């Protein structure tokens, strides 16, 4: 018997039928969505500044993405690329190779989820280097699979009692100037790790988010990234840029590594790649991507044709709608508004992020060592009550992050800032 679209019925059915380990940030059920807005089953409209957790950089149900999927639906819905190839997979690979590698020889392989992309980037790096070690950063998030959990630099809620974890994984501190830990400090910590835990010639890869997503929207900083790139190149270590959340305009450039002025060896992509369709990939230097022997990479749904068609439409939109310039304009409006709020409310410790990838960090007594997760939750709930959807992030869950679609109208961004201001006032009461 089909469920009626009624909030109370859906809430009861969810409690009965869905595992409790799946957390839903907001107690609503979405009926429809378009652009930067969603409507729940009760007909209430919300500005959506979550975007499926950074998936909808081109907005909900963009007509061009929907049309591309419908057209592909009439051609091929699934073939499994390991069984028989199809054009949209190859076309997408060629476009991403150019966008990531420029004039250099790059190759791509596609999967379904971000965690799969991370897992396979590690496989590629280990095959190429013939070495086991992988270095990740504290506060990073790289997925919920065994390797993804191990690489993730947060214990709660992701690791719980799910071990033992994958071997030969090492964690090192990530830059956080707000707490007095600079990029140079982070480079020194990595050098210390080489000296005390694993020699560089046993390290296959260093993986990092150039702006940590779930870890709190911390930017690594261009100076640190350039020094990290030089250090990994010196030792022949594969540098993997996890662009799953930062990619496709989230920081104001198509990829965050471009904003930082470095060239990684491998790049993992997912989330906004296909405008809401499940698709991920690894794009990297051809000689590295060809290191695994035939049969070593793949997946039944990997590079599904519907998702590839959607991704091609997304890439077209970046050109046709000038989305990177719109992203920069959106980021400017949002940052200006957040800086104004920070000047008014002492609970805001700092503003984090790059371009339109922004977050507010809430602390007690203006002290970086006193994260205030409860205040951040009150702000999140009050935003929803005011008609704005946001979610938290950070190791201590004391940041409220904004992931608005890049084509959000600037007046909608200003409306969101006004709702956020009222939410902070309510949280203080």
N, C-alpha and C positions, 0 to 999 in steps of 0.2 A: 504494500500500500504506500503510495507516494506521500511524502510529508507535505503538509500545507506550509506555505511561506508565512509562518507566524513566529514571531520571536520566541515566545514562551515555549511553543511546541519544539522549535529547533533547539533551544537551550536544553530542554529535557532530553531530547533524543541524543544530543551531543554527549551529555553526561552518561547516558546509558551505553552508547555504542562506540565512543572514541576513547582511545587510551589516554590516561591522565597525564602521561609524559609529554603530550603535545599541548603546549601552552598557547593560548590565544590572547594577544595583548589587550584587545578591546572586546567587551561582551556585546558585540553586534554581529549581524549576519548580512552580508552584502547581496543585494538583489540585482543591481546593475551599476555600471561604471562608464564614465566617458571623460577623457582628458584628465583634469586634475581633481575630479570629483567622483564620489561614490554615493550611492543611495542604499540605505538599509531596507529590510523587509517591511519596516513600518513607514517607509517613504521619506525618512529624514535624510537630508543632504549633508555631506561632510566634504571639506577640503582635505584631500588625501596627500599628506606630506610624508607618507611612508612608501607608497608606490611599490607594494609587494616586497618591501625591504630592498629598495634600490633597483628594482627590475624594470620599472616603467618610466625610463628616462624620456621616452617619446609620448608618454601619457597612456591612459587606459583606452583600449579599443580604437587605436588610431585607424581611420578608414583605409589608409594605404596598406597597413599591415594586415587588416582583416581581409581586404581584397586579394592580397598576395596569397594568403592561406587558402581562401576559397578557390582561387584559380588552381593552386597546387593540389587541392583536395580532389579535383576532377581529373588529375593526371596520375599521380602516384602518392599514396599515403604512407606506405612502408614497403621497403624491399630488403633492408639490412645491407649496409654498404659492403660488408664482407662477402655477401652473396652476389650482388649485382650493383654496379655503380649507377649514379644518376647525376644529371647536370648541375642541379642547384648546390650539391655538396662541393663539387669541384670549383664552381664559380665563386662560392663563398670563400673557399680556401685561398683562391687566387687573390681575391680582394683583400682579405685579412693579411696575407703575406706582404702585399704592397704597403698596407697601412701601418703594419708593425715594423717590417724590415726595410722599407724604402727600396733602395737599389740593391741591397744585399740579398743573397739567396736564403729565403725562409720557406718553411713548409708548415702545414697545419694538419691536425687530426681533431675530430669532433666526438663529443660525448653527450651526456644528458644533463648532469648536475655539476655544480662547481666542485664538489668533493671529488667527483670522478676526474675532473680536469687536474686537480692537485695531485691525486694518486698517480696519474699517468705522467705528469711532469716529473715526479720523483723517479718513476721507472725509466723515463728517457735519460735523466741526468745520471742515474746509477749505471745504466747501460753504457753511456758515453764515457764516463770517468772510470768505470770498473772499480768503484770505491763505494763503501756503504754509508758513510756519515752524511747526515743532513742537519743543517743548523737553521732554526727558526727563532722567532723573537717572542719574548714575554708580552702578553696582551694581544697577540695575533690570533685571528680566527681563520681556519682553513678547512672546516667541514666537520661532519659528524660520523664519518666512517672511521675504521680503526686507525689508518694513517692520518686522516684529517684530525681526529681527536688528539692523537699523539703530537702532531705539529702545533695544534692550538695551544696558545700560552695562557689559558685560563682554566682553573680547576672546576669552578661552579658556573653553570650547572652541567657542563658538557662532559666531564670525565666521571663524576659520581663514583660508582663501584663497577665501572665497565672494563677495568683492566684484566690481565696485563696488557700493556700497550706495545706498539711496534718498537723494535730495537734500533740503536744507532741514531737516535734523534737527540739533539742538544738544543737548549734554549739559552738565549743571551738577552740582556736588557735592551729595550727600544728607547730611542731618545724621547725625553719628556722635559723640556726646559721649564715648564710650569712648576715642576717638582725638583728643579735644580740638577737635572741629568741631561747633559748636552750631547750633541752628535759626536763630539770628540771623546766624551766619556764612553759612548756606545762602541766606538771603534776600538778604544783601549780594552773594553770588556771582551770584544771579539778576539783581539790579539791574546788576551789572557786565556781565553778558552782554548786557542790553538796551543798555547804553552802548557796547559795543565790537563786538558781532557781529551783532545783529539788533534793529531797533527794535520796540517792542511792537505797533505797528499792523500789522506784517508777520507777527505770530505768530498762528496759528490756535488753538493749544492748548498747554497744559502737561499732560503725563500722568505719573502716578506711582502706585506701590504705596504705600498708607498704612503698611503694614509690608512691607518688602522680603522677598520669599520666597526665591528662589534666591540672592539677594544677601546672605543672612545673617540674616534675621529682625530687621532693624533697624527699629524704629518711628520714623516721622517725628516724632512728638510733637504733641500738641494745639496747643501754642503756635505751632509752625512752621506747622501746617496752617491755623490761623486767619489767620495773617499771609499765607500763600500765597493763601488764598481771597480776602482783601481786595485783594491786589495784582493778581490776575487779574481780579477784578471791576472794579477801577479802570480797567484798560485794555481791558475787554471781551473778554478772552481766555477761551476755553472751558477749563474745568478738568475733566479726565478722571480719575476715580478708577478705577484698575485694581484691581478687587475679585475678580479671578479666583481667587486663593488665599485672600484674607482673608474673602471673602464667605460667607454662610450659616453664621454662628455661630463661625467659626474664632477670632475674637478675643474672644468672649464676648457680642458684640452681633450682630444679623443681618448688619450691614455695619460695617466698620471706620470709615467716615465718621461713623456715628452715635455711636460711642464717642468720636470726636474732636470732635464738636459742630459739624460743618460740613455744607454742602449742595453737593455737586458738580453740575456741569451734565450730564455724561454719566457713566455707570457701566458698566464692562464686567464681565460675569459669565460663569462657566463652571464647571469642576471640580465642586464639590459641588452645583451647581444641580440635577442630575438623578440623583444617587445612583449614579453609575457609567455612565449612558448618555451618549453624546456629544452635548452641547448647550451652546451659548454664546449670549450676547446682548449687546445694547447697550440700556440704559434711560436715557432722557434727557428734557430739557425739550422739550415738544411742538414749539415753534417751531424748535428746532435739529434735531430728528429729521426734521422735514418739509422741511429745506433741500435734500437731494438730490431731483432730479426723478424721477418714476416710471420704474422700470427701473434706477435707480442702485444699488439694494441687493438682495441676494438670494443664492441658491445652491441647487444641486439638492437637497442633503440638509438645507438650512437649516431648523431648526425641525421636524425629523422628528416625526411624531405619537407614536411610541413614547416618544421622549425627553421630549416635552412632557407626556405622561401621567405619566411617572416624576417629572418636576419638580413637578407638582401634588401628587403623593403626598409628596414631600419637604417641601414647604411645609406640608402637613397635619401631618406628623410634628413639625414645630417647635412647633405648637400643642398637639397631643395628648400629646406626650411631654415637654413643658416643656424642650426641648433647650437653650435659652439658659441657664436656671438650672443645668442639668446641666453645661453647658460651663464656667460660672463655678466650680462646685464642682470639676470636674476640673482646671481651671487652677490653682486654689488648692492642691490636693494636689501637682500636678506642680511648681509653683514652689517650694513649701516643700521638697520633696525635692531639687530642683536647688540651691537655696540652701545646703542642708546639705552637698551634695557640693562646692560651691564653697568652703565653709569648710574642707573636709578635703583638697582636692587643689589644689596651686598651679598645676597645668597648666591649670586652668579660669580663663581671664582674666575672663570676664563671662558673665552669663546674659542672653539677648536674648529679646524678644518681648512679646506682650500676651495676656492670658487663657490659653487652652490652646494658643496658637501660640508654642512655646518652643524655644529652642536653647541649647546650650553652646558657647562659643567657646574653643578651645584655643590657647594661646600658649606660647612658650619663655621661661623666666626671668621670668614675670609681666610680660612686656613687650608692650604692644599692637602694637608694630612688628615683632614676631617671630611671625607666625602659624605654627602647627604643624599642617600638613595631614597629615603622616605619623602623628602621634599620633591625630588624628581618624579616620583610616582604620583604625588598629589598634583603636580603640574600637568603630567600626562593625562590624568583623569579629568582634570578641569578643562583641558584643551578639547577633549572629546565632547564634554558637556556643552562647550561653546561652539562646536561644529568643526573642529580641526583634529585630524588624526596624526599623532606623532608616536614614536616609540623611544625607549631608553637604550643606552649602550654604556660601555665602559666596564672595566674589570669589577668595579664596585657598583655598577648600575646607577651611577649618579649623574649621567649625562642624558640630555634630551636631544635627539638628533632630527634633522630636517632633510628629507630626501624627496623634495618636490620634483615632479616632472620638469624637464628643462624648458618645455614650451608653456609652462605656467604663466598666465597673464600677470603682469607686474601689479595690477590692482588686486588680484587674488593674493599675491605675496604680501601686499600691505595689509589686506584683511587678515591673513594668517598671523602676521606680527601683532595686530591689535588683539586677536583672540589669545595669543600667547601672553601678552602683557596682562590681560584680565585674569588669565589662569594663574600667573605668578602672584598677582594680588590676592586671589582666592586662596592659594596655597599658603600665603603668609598669615592669613586671618586665624 
